[in-house]
Amino acid sequence: MVKTTTQGTPGVKKVLSALLCLALLPVISAEAKTTGEDIYKEVIASTPIYDNPALDNYIRKLGEEIVAQSEMAGEKFTFTLLDSPDLNAFATRGNYVYVNRGLLNYINNEAQLVSVLAHEVGHITKKHVTGQEGQAIGAQVLSAVAGVLSGSAEVYEAGMKYSTSLMRSHGRNNELEADQAGAVYMAKLGYAPEEMLSMLSIMKDYETLQKDRAKAKGASKQTYHGIFSSHPRNDSRLRNVVTAAERLKGSSSRDNGVSTYRQLTEGLIWGENFLAKDKKPERYSDMTLRVRFDYPEGWKQNNNATARTTVGAPDDNHAKLAMTPIARTTQSPEEYLYNFLRVKQLKQGREISPAGLKGYSGILPGADSKPDQRIAVVYYKLNAFIFTGEVVDQAQFNDSDKLFSASIDSFRPISQREIDGQRPKLIHYVKATNATTYDALAKALKLSPTDTEDLRIINGHYPRGEPKAGDWVKIFKQ
């Protein structure tokens, strides 16, 4: 691509400026009409809801208790737990609060979770979720258009930095105001607002670690609540907010809820949730035999678990493809068809090798005015996988046979590596002994140095802390 530049060309600058204004107008206009429900639909379309009813109800109950202590008591709020590994929580217009599953891995007790929810509710009660959204989106569009027209990555980066600074110019005060509101809500509920500092300290440690890792790769990394230049425990304005809220605590107080939180997050997914990824609806998988293949797009399956036979067909049932595994012999796939299965002479018989496996396929001529059939056998380990493709009308056979052959050719073994990759790591809790150290845990769990750093972070022991005997320690493993 030929790069152009606006340097020293006032005419081009004017055109660029006009285009930027035109690009900006529809975005700001659309932003003004966007509702919280619109945003909700977009969010869950791109990120699924985490399938854990107990944890979801827990978050919703805590959120509703917080709202009841706020200036918007009695109004409807929607709390949603998203199946995302990212460390984030955010609020949008319409009283919607979102918490990513990934953030829960780093929270150590109920009070810290309440501090996050109360903070996000504070953004809503203090009217932070409207106003600057349009400015930030507009600035990002501006940077994108400028980058395209100039052909310059530097122009794009400058524009993105401007949009970030625009948010942060208001962000420091807004975040502090949300912290102040959240700390008050916590105190009114009987939680120690000091837990907010504990939560933000974990976030700061995570931010520091991520920035160091990104810097080593020549990149940048932004994280949740990343606005404190110093450590949250050393931020005087934040400490004043928390101290003031402490004085609002009533006579009844709650403990930090560490036991309840530990029970509800035992088995929480760590990192990417491979099982939640969209599975092709036309894909047949047998995790016991460790094989899979794809039916034609749009076809539906009907599986017999007992016989392990699967049959796929389109909506109008004009064709169907069946697969059944049975024990193989020492014969070749061709000999197996003719000698063991007693299949009659096939037309266009040929050897096939889906995924490098041994197989044989051909067309079985129809008899007594019946349509032809596609027959195939594929060997994998101790099984012969028998495919049979049939049609209702012979006139449809040629087109359907192309689909049969493509499906048979998609047959694949499922490797242990693939199975391990599909099974996510889970959070578990173990009780520390006098011999428990992070180096010992890393060796036992076969963790990398990066994983070991993460283990320290999620337990609040970064960068050099160690668990004490009797402590519950979070670990992650498959």
Buried (B, 14 or more C-beta within 10 A) or exposed (E): EEEEEBEEEEEBEEEBEEBBEEBBEEBBEEBEEBEBEBBBEEBBEEBBBBEBEEBBEBBBEBBBBBBEBBBEEEEEBBBBBBBBBEBBBBBBBBBBBBBBBBBBBBBBBBBBBBBBBBBBBBBBBBEBBBEBBBBBBBBBBBBBBBBEBBEBEEBBEEBBEBBBEBBBEBBEEBBBBBBBBBBBBBBBBBBBBBBBBBBBBBBBBBBBBBBEEEEEEEEEBEBBBBBBEEBBBEBEEBBEBBEBBBEEBEEEEBEBBBEBBBEBBEEBBBBBBBEBEEEEEBEBBBEEBBBBBBBBEEBEBEBEEEEBBBBBBBEEEEBBBBBBBBEBEEBBBBEBBBEBEEBEEBEEBEEBEBBEBBBBBBBBEBEEEEBBBBBBBBBBEEBBBBBBBBBBEEEEBEEBBEBBBEBBBBBBBBEEEBEEEBEBBBBBBBEBEEEBEBEEBBEEBEBEEEBBBBBBBBBBBBEEEBBEEEBBBBBBEE
